[in-house]
């Protein structure tokens, strides 16, 4: 799935010959620039950059190649608003060739936009826990139905029933979310005062954020833990996928997270990701697999 770039983040550089990551360094660009389109006599290439400085005009400090001239297409989309990401995807994805990684398009308002695509034959692992009902699985199915991913992109999904992970116990059970459990649990999202007043030990079902929050509410409580973090399940997976997408409490408080990039890339999204969040995660997963130190390159 493409990552659709806002036009303000795009800068066009005309070069007499092909550029590379080293020769781009020290070039000056506008402060909002994150992507460079290099136009040489033989075609276009696309780079993502980092800059230094605090003024309107800044200096490129580093760059990675996202697509070379053989992997970059150009097209005119005079009626497309470049900020309408889903429309951009539906328009550009029809023109993909086998090796295409980027499509540069001229759009409405004389803007130049970029749609960045996952590689061919990408296999995405999705690990979900339930309840509450899984969301990423639905988003994967909808993306395929709507033609928002390459036809050869595959999703391998697993939904783990957390209620089956909880043993019979006489302890009060603290569960993160009150949605759809049908159990007489104490819920972190609705029963914070009850948690704060507990005097007996409790079984806490959740992730490190859950455990930290329970201890903040009741520092004296003794807890037994059942870790249900989807990212931790993904780390234990033995299935061979290019990367994994999960939902994560830490992402809900700190934004999209990247875990284990060198061994098994895991892209963690907030608990209520938008379709655009999900689709961007697919591109991000392919990027992290190729550049394990991303985004600190």
C-alpha positions in Angstrom: 0.0 0.0 0.0 1.2 3.4 -0.8 2.3 6.1 1.7 0.8 9.2 0.1 3.0 12.2 0.8 1.7 15.7 1.5 2.9 18.1 -1.2 4.5 20.4 1.4 7.0 17.7 2.2 8.1 17.3 -1.4 10.9 19.2 -3.1 12.1 18.8 -6.7 15.8 18.8 -7.5 17.0 19.0 -11.1 20.4 17.4 -11.6 22.7 17.1 -14.6 23.4 13.5 -13.8 22.1 10.9 -11.4 22.4 11.8 -7.7 23.0 9.5 -4.8 22.6 9.6 -1.0 26.1 11.1 -0.6 25.9 13.8 -3.3 22.6 15.0 -1.9 24.2 15.9 1.4 24.8 19.6 2.0 22.1 20.6 -0.5 19.7 23.3 0.8 16.0 22.6 1.0 12.9 24.3 2.5 12.3 23.4 6.2 9.2 21.3 5.5 11.0 19.0 3.0 11.2 15.3 3.8 11.2 13.8 0.4 13.4 14.8 -2.6 12.5 14.1 -6.2 15.7 14.1 -8.2 15.1 14.7 -11.9 18.1 13.7 -14.1 18.2 13.6 -17.9 17.2 10.0 -17.8 14.4 10.0 -15.3 13.3 10.5 -11.6 14.4 9.0 -8.4 12.9 9.4 -4.9 14.8 9.9 -1.6 13.7 10.4 2.0 15.9 12.9 3.8 16.8 14.3 7.2 17.9 17.9 7.6 19.8 20.1 10.1 19.2 23.7 11.1 16.4 25.8 12.5 15.7 28.4 9.8 13.3 28.2 6.8 16.1 26.8 4.6 17.9 23.8 6.0 20.8 21.5 5.0 20.3 17.8 4.0 22.2 15.7 6.6 21.3 12.2 5.4 19.2 10.5 2.7 18.0 7.0 1.8 16.9 5.9 -1.7 13.3 4.9 -1.9 13.1 4.2 -5.6 15.6 4.6 -8.4 14.8 5.7 -12.0 13.7 2.2 -13.1 11.3 2.0 -10.1 9.7 5.4 -10.4 6.8 6.3 -12.7 5.4 9.8 -13.5 1.8 10.6 -14.4 -0.6 13.5 -14.7 -3.6 13.6 -12.3 -5.0 17.1 -13.0 -8.2 16.5 -11.2 -6.8 14.8 -8.1 -6.5 16.7 -4.8 -3.1 15.3 -3.5 -4.2 15.4 0.1 -7.1 13.0 -0.6 -5.1 10.0 0.0 -7.5 7.2 -0.8 -8.4 8.8 -4.1 -4.7 9.2 -4.9 -4.2 5.5 -4.2 -7.2 4.3 -6.3 -6.0 6.4 -9.2 -2.3 5.6 -9.1 -2.3 1.9 -8.2 -3.8 1.0 -11.5 -0.6 2.1 -13.3 1.8 0.0 -11.2 4.4 -2.0 -13.1 6.1 -5.1 -11.5 9.1 -3.2 -10.1 7.4 0.2 -9.4 8.1 1.6 -5.9 7.0 5.2 -6.4 4.6 7.2 -8.6 5.2 10.9 -9.0 2.1 12.7 -10.0 1.2 16.2 -11.1 -2.1 17.1 -9.5 -4.6 19.8 -8.8 -3.3 23.2 -7.7 0.0 22.6 -9.5 1.2 20.4 -6.7 3.6 17.5 -7.2 2.7 14.5 -5.1 4.3 11.1 -4.4 2.7 7.7 -3.7 5.1 5.2 -2.3 4.4 1.5 -2.7 5.2 -1.7 -0.9 7.4 -4.2 -2.7 6.0 -7.1 -4.8 4.9 -10.2 -3.0 4.8 -8.7 0.4 3.5 -10.9 3.2 2.1 -9.1 6.2 1.5 -10.9 9.5 -1.3 -9.5 11.6 -1.7 -10.5 15.3 -4.9 -9.5 17.0 -6.3 -10.2 20.5 -10.0 -10.4 21.3 -12.1 -9.2 22.9 -12.7 -6.4 22.0 -13.4 -7.4 18.3 -10.4 -7.3 16.0 -10.0 -4.3 13.7 -6.8 -4.8 11.7 -8.2 -8.0 10.2 -11.2 -6.1 8.9 -8.9 -3.3 7.6 -6.8 -5.9 5.7 -9.8 -7.4 4.1 -11.3 -4.0 3.1 -7.9 -2.9 1.7 -7.9 -5.9 -0.6 -11.5 -5.5 -1.6 -11.1 -1.8 -2.4 -7.8 -2.3 -4.4 -5.7 -0.3 -2.0 -2.8 -2.8 -1.9 -0.9 -4.6 -4.6 -2.8 -7.7 -5.9 0.1 -9.9 -4.7 0.2 -8.5 -1.2 -0.8 -11.2 1.3 -2.1 -11.0 4.8 -1.6 -13.8 7.3 -3.9 -13.2 10.3 -4.2 -14.6 13.7 -6.8 -13.7 16.3 -6.0 -14.9 19.9 -9.0 -15.4 22.2 -7.7 -13.8 25.4 -10.6 -15.2 27.5 -9.1 -18.7 26.9 -5.8 -17.5 28.4 -7.3 -16.6 31.7 -7.3 -19.5 34.2 -10.0 -20.1 36.8 -9.2 -18.0 39.9 -10.7 -16.6 43.1 -8.7 -13.4 42.7 -10.4 -10.3 41.3 -9.5 -10.0 37.6 -8.5 -6.7 36.1 -9.0 -6.5 32.3 -8.1 -3.5 30.1 -11.3 -3.0 28.2 -15.0 -3.5 29.1 -16.1 -4.2 25.5 -17.6 -7.6 24.7 -16.1 -9.8 27.5 -19.3 -10.9 29.1 -17.3 -11.6 32.3 -17.6 -10.1 35.8 -14.2 -8.5 35.6 -12.9 -5.2 36.9 -12.2 -3.0 33.9 -9.3 -0.6 33.7 -11.3 1.8 31.4 -14.3 2.1 33.6 -13.4 0.9 37.1 -10.4 3.0 38.1 -11.8 3.9 41.5 -12.5 0.3 42.3 -9.0 -0.7 41.3 -7.6 2.1 43.6 -9.6 0.7 46.6 -8.6 -3.0 46.2 -6.9 -4.4 49.3 -6.5 -8.0 48.1 -4.2 -9.3 45.4 -5.5 -9.2 41.8 -4.9 -11.0 38.5 -4.1 -8.3 35.9 -4.6 -9.2 32.3 -2.9 -6.7 30.0 0.4 -5.3 28.8 3.2 -3.4 30.5 1.2 -0.2 30.2 -1.8 -1.9 31.9 0.5 -3.2 34.7 2.0 0.3 35.2 -1.4 1.9 35.3 -2.8 -0.5 37.9 0.3 0.2 40.1 -0.2 3.9 39.6 -3.8 3.6 40.7 -3.0 1.3 43.6 0.8 1.2 44.5 0.2 -1.2 47.4 -1.6 -3.9 45.5 0.0 -7.3 44.8 -0.6 -8.4 41.3 -0.2 -11.5 39.2 0.2 -10.8 35.5 -1.0 -12.3 32.2 0.8 -10.5 29.4 -1.5 -10.2 26.3 0.5 -7.5 24.4 0.0 -8.3 20.7 3.6 -7.2 20.0 4.9 -9.8 22.4 2.8 -12.5 20.7 4.3 -11.4 17.3 7.8 -11.7 18.7 7.1 -15.4 19.5 5.6 -16.1 16.1 7.5 -18.7 14.0 5.6 -18.1 10.8 7.8 -16.4 8.1 6.3 -13.0 7.2 8.0 -9.9 6.0 6.8 -8.0 9.0 4.0 -7.8 11.5 1.3 -5.2 12.2 -0.3 -5.1 15.7 -2.2 -2.7 18.0 -0.4 -1.5 21.1 -1.2 0.6 24.1 2.2 2.4 24.0 1.4 3.4 20.4 -1.9 4.9 21.7 0.1 7.2 24.0 3.3 7.8 22.0 2.3 7.2 18.3 3.3 4.4 15.9 6.0 2.2 17.3 8.7 0.1 15.6 9.8 -3.0 17.5 12.6 -5.5 16.8 13.5 -4.0 13.4 16.6 -6.1 12.8 15.2 -9.5 13.6 11.5 -9.3 13.0 10.0 -5.9 12.1 6.8 -5.2 14.1 4.8 -2.1 13.4 2.5 -1.2 16.4 -0.5 1.1 15.8 -2.8 2.7 18.3 -5.9 0.8 19.4 -8.2 2.8 17.0 -6.1 3.2 13.9 -7.6 4.8 10.8 -7.5 3.1 7.4 -4.7 5.5 6.5 -2.8 4.5 9.6 -3.1 0.9 8.7 -2.1 1.3 5.0 0.8 3.5 5.9 2.0 0.8 8.3 2.3 -1.6 5.4 4.7 0.7 3.6 6.5 1.4 6.8 7.0 -2.3 7.4 8.7 -2.8 4.0 10.9 0.3 4.6 12.0 -0.9 8.0 12.8 -4.4 6.6 15.1 -2.8 4.1 16.5 -0.1 6.4 16.6 -1.6 10.0 17.9 1.7 11.5 14.9 3.6 10.1 13.9 6.4 11.0 17.3 7.2 12.6 19.3 6.8 9.4 
